[in-house]
Amino acid sequence: MRTIDDAAIRKHAQVRFRSEYDYAVFEYWRSAKVLAYLESAGLRRFDRVLDDGCGGGGMCVSFAEEARSVVGIEPGDRFREVGSRLAAEKHVKNVSFAEADGTALPFKSGSFDLVLSHSVIEHVADPLAYLKEARRVLTAGGAMLLNTAPYLSTSGSHLPKYKLPLPLHLVAGRRAAFAAACWVGKHKPHWFDTDSQASSYVTAGQRGEDKTDDLLYHATLSNLRGHIRAAGLRPRREDLAVSRLLTRTLPPLARLTPAIPVLRDIFVTNMQYVLVRDDK
């Protein structure tokens, strides 16, 4: 899927928490942006791909349309069925799914020339082990796509937005903000903004389920850069997206934000890397 269709991405994003299959379809459409980013970084062809935390498997199916073979792994098997279903619908046969731990991958060293990690590492308790394993299974000339956001930013907090734009996680701390979001999702979902109505906090509340806080790695620009170096990887490309609000209202400060500690971890909304092995 190389065609970026923003309307389709928005449409599927609004219902992505309705079911695991809906999430896989959303990932399939969103993956066009990932492919475009890799192409802009000079990565146009890849044979063996590992999606190192594949979620619903939608990105696996999309990349399988471009690569020789794709493997998607998750620590549980809950997504394997929907990924296989989507692959069958798209007539994609060169993709497979496996239950595996990203910090102890069941693959030989040098097995893949592209490793994908899109919005995954923040859910990993040991990010350094995760990155070391990704490096191990990369070929010498391979690359890793790493995408995440600082945990203090709105996007990186993985908390729904309220109609009243209050960054509760910055005011009251993460534990209180998470508990509040769970309560609102169950009892007052209309307090969330329109997009957040499609939130897992709302669907969990509707089902009477207790939601677990799965933000295990509190990523910052500094500690992520440190983990990348410690894992034996180096950035071929680093792209830091700054909050549109700050960019529109205070452009000079927005340009300086990536260099200012703490401020950047609040106003950088996305950290995206193409990483290669540092074999020095």
N, C-alpha and C positions, 0 to 999 in steps of 0.2 A: 504494500500500500504506500505508494509514493505521492499520491495526490493529496495535498493539504486542503481539506474541506472544513473550514472553521464552523460553518453552520451545522454540519453533521457532528463535529466534535462537541459543540455546545449541546446539541440535541441529546446525544448519548450520555454526556456528562450529567445531565439533569436526572437521568433515571439509572445511573450506574450502580446505585446501592439497592436497587429493587431486587436484584438477584445476582448470583455469581456469573451467570451467563451474560447479563446486561453489562457487568463490569468488564468482562472479556471483550465484548463488542466495542465498548468505549476505548479500551486499550488498543484494539486493532486500528481504530480510526486515528487515535492520538499518535500512534507510532510513525505516521508520515512526517511529523515534526522532528522526531528523533532521527529518522533517515536523512532528512534535509540537513540537520545539524552535522551529522557524520560526513555527509558529502561536502559540506562547506569546509570541513577540516581535512579534506583530501582523502577520505575513506569512502570510496565508491564501490569497491568489490570486496566481498568476504565469503569464505567457503564454510568454515565450521564456526558456529555461533553458540555461545552459552548465555542464556538469560538467567542470571544468578539471583533468582528471586522473582519468579515470573508472574506472580499474582494469578489473574484469571487465564493467562496464556495468550491473550490477544496479540501482544507484541511478538510473541514467538511465531504465531501464524503469519503475521505481516512480514517478518524478516525471512521466514521460510520461502516466501514468494521471490526473494532476492538472493538467497544463499543456497549453498549445496545441501547443508543440513543444519538443523537447529535443535538444541536440547533446552528445555525449560525445567528448572528445579524449584521446589518449594519444600520447607520442612514438614509439611503435612500434605495429604493427598486430596484435600477438599476441592481443588481447582482442576484436577487432572481430567475429570469428566467433561467439564465445560470447554476446556481447551481443545480436547479431542473432538468434541461436537462442532466447534467453530471451524477447526481444520477440515473436517469432513464437508461442511457446508461450502467452504472455499476451495474444495478439491485440492487441498495441500497434503501431500503424503510424506514430505521430508522433515517432519517435526515430531519430536517425542517428548514425553514428560516423565519426570522421575521425582520420587520423594527423597530429598537429600538436604543436608545441612551445609550452608554456604561457608561455614568455618571449618569444614572437614569434607571437602568435595571428593566423591568417589570416582575421580577421573585421573588418568595418567598426566604427568607433567607435560606441558606443551601440546595439549589436546585441542586448543581452540585459538583461532586467530582474531576473534572478537568476543569480549565478555561484556554483557549489558547489565548495568545496575541502575535502574531508574526508580527513584523514590523507594529504595530498599534499605540502605545502610543505616538509616535512622531507626529501623526496627531490629537492629542486630545488637546484641548485648556486648559482643567483643568485636568492634569494628576493625581492629588491627589484624586479628586472626582472619577475618573475612577478606580483607585486602591482600594479605599474604597468600591466601589460597587462590584468589583471583590471579595474582601474579604467577603463581606456580603453574597454573593450567594454561597460561598464555604462551603462544609460540614466541620465539625471539623477536620476530617482526610484528607481533600482534598488538592490539590496542584494547583498552577498556573504556567504555563510556560510564561515567559516574555522575549521577544527578541526585542532589538533595538540597535542603535549605537549612539555614541556621534555625535552631529550635526556638529562639526568641522572636523570630519573625512571624508574621501572621500566617504565612503559608507553611512554615516549618513547625509551627506549634501543633498542627493537625487538630485544631479546634474549629468548630463552626463559627461563622460570623453572625453577630447579632444585628438587628435593625438599628439599635443604638451602638455606634462603632466604638465600643469600649474594649481596649486590649487587656482583658481581665487577667491573663497570664502574667502580664508585666506588673499589674497592680497588686494582685493577691497571691501570686505564685502558681506554679503549674498544678500542684495537687488540688488546690481549691478551685482553680479554673476548670480542671477536668471534671471534678465532682459536680460543679455547677452546670456544665454543659450536658452531663448525663441526666441531671434532674430536669433541665429545661427540655431536652429531647423527649423525655417521657411525659412531662406534665404541661409544658407551655411551648410547644414547637413553633407556634406563631411568633414567638419572640426572635426567632432566627430570621435572617434575611431570606429572600426568595431562593437563592442558590443553595443555601444550607438546609432547605426543606428536603433536599435529596441527600442529606447527611446520614451516615451510619449511626449517629447519635439518635436521630429520629427513628430510623427503622428498628434499632435495638429497643428503644422505648416502646414502640408500637407492638413489638413482639413480647414485651415483658422480660427482656433479657438484660443481664448485667454486662456492661461493656468493660473490657479490660484495656487499660492504658498500655498500648504497645509501642509508645515512643521510648525506646530503650537506650538509644545513643543521643545524648544532647550535643548535637554537632554545632561547632562554631567554625568560622573560617580558619582560625588559628589551629585548633586541635585537629581539624580535618587535614590541613596541609601537613601537620606533623605526622599523622598516621599514614598519609600517602608516602612521605619520605621514608618512614620507618619500615614500610612494607616493601621497599625496594622498587617503588614506582616513581615516575616523574611526569609532570604535566607537559604534554605536547601542546595543549591548549587549555586555558582556564577562562571561563566566562561568568561574570558576576552580574546578575540582574538587580538593579536598584528599584525600590518601590516607585511606582508611577506617580503616586501622590507627592513624594519628595522631588521627583524629577520635574513635575509640573510646577510646583510651588517654589522650590528653592534649587534651581539648576546648579549653581556653584557648589552648594553643599552636597548635592547628589553626586557630583563628579569626585568629591573628596571622600565620600562615605566609605568606599572599599579600603581606604588606608587608615580609618579611624576605628580602633578597637571599641567594642560594645555597641557603638552606633551602627557599625556595619552588620552586627549580628541581629539587629532589630530591623534595619531597612534594606538589607540585601535579601531579596525574596527567592532567589534561586542560585545555586552554585553548580555549574556544569563543567565537566572535565573530559578531555580525551587524554588518557594515561597510557604510557608505554613503560616497558621494563627498563629499569636503570641498572644496566649490567656493568657499570664501572667498578 
